[in-house]
Amino acid sequence: MIETYIIEQLAALAEYKTLSRVAEELHTSQPALSRAMQKLEGELGVTLFDRSKNRIALNEIGELAARHAQIVLSAHNEMIRAVKEADRRRRTFSYGSIAPAPMWELTPILSQLYMGMTVSADLQETEDVLIKGLENGTYSVIVLTHPLGEEKYFNKAFLHEKLSALLPKSHKLANRPALQLQELSGENILIHSKIGFWYSLVKEKIPNANFLEQNELETLREIVKTAELPSFITNVSTVNDALPKNKVAVPLTDREADVTFYCICKKTQQNEFAALFSALHL
């Protein structure tokens, strides 16, 4: 049987052409590479190279062998990737969410239900990535702001979140009973950059605003406490972030600012994740 390192070297010769370049790329010596190719020719019983005093090149049969080597090497690497990915999935419960708030509720529940496994959560801004991940097995469940087709998916509503504008009490809109997002047009607004779909929603709905983005949540919390600038808060985030004394939360009436989150899995896996869905309550 031809050893894997020889197949790798032959495939590299088809790509890099010269022994010196292959030796450099594969971190080996030219003499060692030459011996490996001679060994391969001996095992196959054919000549794979045209040799001259200062040059060695694949002949027609060698080119054929190199193409097959590339196929074998690709299959070898895919086997390793597939096996490792299958093992990772066996030991990891991965899910994806369109917003951070559902993750605050789901992660502790999953950690209790799947003790001994690693719970991995991905926050995504668009649902296409999440649905694709559910389909290809990257995620066991996903969280969206609407249910998916009931013939193929099992959906359970489990969390309601409503967005409000957090305004300084001195702000001209602070005394309003409610607002629409577009009324914040032209404002300098503090925002966390990692808030899933909320990020693109507010940017789309508030024209001409200057968004002052923060990547670190703790840094943003400290700035919000003291800065005389608008920001955002929700009925869920107030559980973790107390309303600053110098700010007022004004509800937003936009339909998109009032959402219900659904935990979703493939219908074929509904029984497998029954304990999770039983633990979720709206």
C-alpha positions in Angstrom: 0.0 0.0 0.0 1.3 3.4 -0.9 2.0 5.6 2.1 0.0 8.7 2.5 3.0 11.0 2.7 4.1 9.8 -0.8 0.6 10.5 -2.2 0.8 14.0 -0.7 4.2 14.6 -2.3 3.0 13.4 -5.7 -0.1 15.5 -5.6 2.1 18.5 -4.6 4.4 17.9 -7.6 1.4 18.3 -10.0 0.7 21.7 -8.3 4.2 23.1 -7.7 6.1 21.4 -10.6 9.6 21.4 -9.2 11.2 19.3 -6.5 12.7 22.4 -4.8 9.3 24.1 -4.5 7.6 20.9 -3.2 10.3 20.4 -0.7 9.9 23.9 0.5 6.1 23.7 0.8 6.1 20.3 2.5 9.1 21.1 4.7 11.2 18.2 3.5 14.5 17.9 1.7 14.9 17.3 -2.1 16.9 14.1 -1.6 14.1 12.7 0.6 11.6 13.7 -1.9 13.5 12.0 -4.8 13.8 8.8 -2.8 10.1 8.8 -2.1 9.3 9.2 -5.8 11.7 6.4 -6.7 10.0 4.2 -4.1 6.6 5.0 -5.7 7.9 4.1 -9.1 9.2 0.9 -7.7 5.8 0.0 -6.1 3.9 0.9 -9.2 6.3 -0.7 -11.6 6.2 2.3 -14.0 8.2 5.4 -14.8 6.5 8.5 -13.7 9.2 11.1 -14.5 11.3 12.4 -17.3 14.7 12.9 -15.9 17.7 14.9 -17.1 20.9 16.1 -15.5 19.3 19.2 -13.8 15.6 18.5 -14.1 12.9 16.1 -13.2 9.3 16.4 -14.5 6.2 14.3 -14.5 5.7 12.4 -17.7 2.2 11.6 -19.1 1.8 8.6 -16.8 3.1 10.7 -13.9 0.5 13.4 -14.6 -2.2 10.7 -14.5 -0.9 9.3 -11.3 -0.7 12.8 -9.8 -4.4 13.6 -10.7 -5.4 10.4 -8.9 -3.2 11.3 -6.0 -5.0 14.6 -5.6 -8.4 12.7 -5.6 -7.1 10.3 -3.0 -5.7 13.0 -0.9 -8.9 15.0 -1.1 -10.9 12.0 0.0 -8.4 11.3 2.8 -8.8 14.9 4.1 -12.5 14.8 3.8 -12.7 11.6 5.8 -10.7 13.2 8.6 -12.8 16.3 8.5 -16.1 14.4 8.5 -15.1 12.1 11.4 -13.8 15.0 13.5 -17.0 17.0 12.8 -19.2 14.0 13.7 -17.3 13.6 17.0 -17.6 17.3 17.7 -21.4 17.2 17.2 -21.7 14.1 19.4 -20.0 16.0 22.2 -21.5 19.5 21.5 -25.0 20.9 21.5 -24.9 23.7 19.0 -27.6 26.2 18.4 -28.0 29.5 16.7 -30.1 32.6 17.5 -31.2 35.7 15.7 -30.9 37.8 18.9 -29.0 37.6 22.2 -32.0 37.6 24.7 -33.1 34.0 23.8 -29.6 32.8 24.4 -29.7 34.1 28.0 -32.7 31.7 28.6 -31.7 28.8 26.4 -28.0 28.3 27.5 -28.7 27.6 31.2 -31.5 25.2 30.3 -29.3 23.3 27.8 -26.4 23.2 30.2 -28.7 21.4 32.7 -30.3 19.1 30.1 -27.0 18.1 28.4 -24.6 17.9 31.2 -21.2 16.5 30.1 -21.6 18.2 26.7 -20.4 21.5 25.5 -23.2 24.0 24.7 -22.2 26.2 21.8 -24.3 29.2 20.8 -24.0 31.4 17.7 -25.5 34.8 17.3 -26.4 35.7 13.8 -27.8 38.8 12.2 -29.7 37.2 9.4 -32.0 34.1 9.5 -30.7 32.6 6.2 -27.5 31.5 7.9 -29.5 29.9 10.8 -31.9 28.0 8.6 -29.0 26.7 6.4 -27.2 25.7 9.6 -30.3 23.8 10.8 -30.6 22.0 7.5 -26.9 20.9 7.3 -26.6 19.9 10.9 -24.4 22.7 12.1 -27.2 23.6 14.6 -29.5 21.2 16.5 -32.0 24.0 17.1 -32.3 27.6 16.0 -34.2 30.7 17.3 -36.1 33.0 14.9 -38.7 35.7 15.3 -41.3 33.6 13.4 -42.2 29.9 13.0 -41.1 27.9 10.0 -43.3 25.6 7.9 -45.0 23.1 10.3 -44.7 20.2 7.8 -40.9 20.2 8.1 -40.2 21.9 11.4 -41.4 21.9 15.0 -41.8 25.4 16.5 -42.3 26.6 20.0 -42.8 30.2 21.1 -40.9 30.8 24.3 -39.9 34.5 24.7 -41.4 37.9 24.0 -39.2 40.9 23.7 -40.2 44.6 23.1 -37.7 47.3 22.2 -37.8 50.8 23.8 -35.8 53.9 23.3 -33.6 54.7 26.3 -33.5 58.5 26.5 -32.0 61.1 28.8 -34.7 62.7 30.9 -33.7 66.0 29.3 -34.2 64.8 25.8 -36.9 66.5 23.7 -38.7 63.2 23.2 -38.4 61.9 26.8 -42.0 62.9 27.8 -43.6 61.1 24.9 -45.7 58.0 25.8 -44.4 56.2 22.8 -42.3 56.6 19.7 -41.5 55.2 16.3 -38.0 54.4 15.4 -37.9 57.0 12.5 -38.5 59.8 15.0 -34.9 59.2 16.2 -33.6 60.3 12.8 -30.5 62.5 13.0 -29.7 61.5 16.6 -26.3 60.3 17.9 -27.3 56.8 19.2 -25.3 54.4 21.4 -25.6 50.8 20.2 -24.0 47.5 20.9 -22.8 45.9 17.6 -23.6 42.3 18.7 -27.4 42.3 19.0 -28.4 40.1 16.1 -31.3 41.2 13.9 -31.9 44.3 16.1 -28.7 45.8 14.7 -29.9 45.9 11.1 -33.5 46.7 12.1 -32.7 49.9 13.9 -30.2 51.0 11.2 -32.7 50.5 8.5 -35.6 52.2 10.4 -33.7 55.2 11.6 -32.5 57.3 8.7 -29.6 59.7 9.1 -28.7 58.6 12.6 -25.1 58.5 13.7 -24.6 55.2 15.5 -21.8 55.1 18.1 -21.0 51.4 18.2 -19.5 49.5 21.0 -18.2 45.9 20.8 -17.9 45.3 24.5 -21.2 45.2 26.4 -19.8 46.2 29.8 -18.2 49.3 28.2 -21.5 50.2 26.6 -23.3 49.8 29.9 -20.9 52.2 31.6 -21.2 54.8 28.8 -25.0 54.6 28.8 -25.1 55.4 32.5 -23.4 58.8 32.0 -23.8 59.9 28.4 -26.6 62.2 27.5 -27.3 60.2 24.4 -30.2 57.9 23.3 -29.7 54.1 23.3 -32.0 51.1 23.5 -33.4 48.8 26.1 -35.9 45.9 26.1 -38.2 44.3 28.6 -35.7 41.3 28.7 -32.5 43.3 29.0 -33.9 45.3 32.0 -33.6 42.1 34.0 -29.8 42.4 33.7 -29.5 46.1 33.2 -31.3 48.4 35.7 -32.8 51.5 34.2 -30.3 54.4 34.9 -31.8 57.1 37.2 -31.1 59.8 34.6 -32.9 57.9 31.8 -36.4 57.0 30.7 -37.5 54.1 28.6 -40.0 55.1 25.9 -41.8 52.2 24.2 -41.4 51.9 20.4 -44.6 51.2 18.5 -43.0 49.8 15.3 -44.4 46.4 14.5 -40.9 45.0 14.1 -39.9 46.3 17.6 -42.3 43.8 19.3 -41.2 40.2 18.7 -41.9 36.7 19.8 -39.0 34.2 19.6 -39.5 30.6 18.4 -37.2 27.7 19.2 -37.2 25.5 16.1 -35.9 22.0 15.2 -36.5 19.6 12.4 -39.7 17.7 12.8 -37.7 14.5 12.6 -35.8 15.5 15.7 -38.8 16.7 17.8 -38.8 13.7 20.1 -35.0 13.9 20.5 -35.3 17.4 21.9 -38.6 17.0 23.7 -37.1 17.7 27.1 -35.8 21.1 25.9 -39.2 22.1 24.4 -40.9 21.0 27.6 -38.7 23.4 29.6 -39.6 26.4 27.5 -42.6 28.5 28.5 -43.8 31.8 27.0 
